Amino acid sequence: MSTLSFLAQEVAESKVKGYGAIGYGLAAIGPGIGVGIVVGKAIEGIARQPELQGQIRTTMFLGIAFTEALALIGLVAGFIF
């Protein structure tokens, strides 16, 4: 039996609840920081080259979508384990 499945089984059998919420909270830290960096750099890019505002904004929303996908994966992983 793999270590990951063993740990998942141990957590499922334990009496302590709430590990999923703690796990999701930890998983949301990374995407939160990532979205902040993406938006900050997009604003910086628009300030430097206002004529590329539309292209930078489109790229920013694409980056935000990929970063938020990590938060959703963290949420699902919290429910699975």
C-alpha positions in Angstrom: 0.0 0.0 0.0 1.4 3.4 -0.9 2.2 5.9 1.7 -0.3 8.4 0.4 -3.2 6.0 0.5 -2.1 4.9 4.0 -2.1 8.5 5.2 -5.5 9.1 3.7 -6.9 6.0 5.4 -5.4 7.1 8.7 -7.0 10.5 8.5 -10.4 9.1 7.5 -10.3 6.7 10.5 -9.2 9.4 13.0 -11.7 11.1 15.3 -10.4 14.6 14.6 -12.4 16.4 12.0 -11.5 19.7 10.2 -8.3 18.6 8.4 -10.0 19.3 5.1 -10.7 22.9 6.1 -7.1 23.4 7.2 -5.8 21.8 4.0 -7.9 24.0 1.9 -6.8 27.1 3.8 -3.2 26.1 3.2 -4.0 25.4 -0.5 -5.6 28.8 -0.9 -2.5 30.7 0.2 -0.5 29.9 -3.0 -3.2 30.9 -5.5 -4.0 34.0 -3.5 -0.4 35.1 -3.7 -0.3 34.1 -7.3 -3.3 36.2 -8.3 -1.9 39.2 -6.4 1.4 38.9 -8.4 -0.4 38.4 -11.7 -2.6 41.5 -11.2 0.2 43.6 -9.9 2.4 42.9 -12.8 -0.4 43.5 -15.3 -1.1 46.9 -13.8 2.6 47.6 -14.0 2.7 46.6 -17.6 -0.3 48.7 -18.5 1.3 51.7 -16.8 4.4 51.2 -18.8 2.7 50.6 -22.2 -0.9 51.8 -22.2 -1.4 51.0 -25.9 -1.2 47.3 -25.0 -3.9 47.5 -22.4 -6.3 45.1 -24.1 -3.7 42.4 -24.8 -2.2 42.7 -21.2 -5.7 42.5 -19.7 -6.6 39.3 -21.7 -3.3 37.7 -20.7 -4.0 38.7 -17.0 -7.4 37.1 -17.0 -5.9 33.9 -18.5 -3.3 33.8 -15.8 -5.9 34.4 -13.1 -8.0 31.5 -14.4 -5.0 29.1 -14.3 -4.0 30.3 -10.9 -7.6 29.9 -9.5 -7.7 26.4 -10.9 -5.1 25.5 -8.3 -7.4 26.7 -5.6 -10.2 24.5 -6.9 -7.9 21.5 -7.1 -7.0 22.2 -3.4 -10.7 22.3 -2.5 -11.4 19.0 -4.2 -8.3 17.4 -2.7 -9.6 18.5 0.8 -12.9 16.7 0.2 -11.1 13.6 -1.2 -8.7 13.1 1.6 
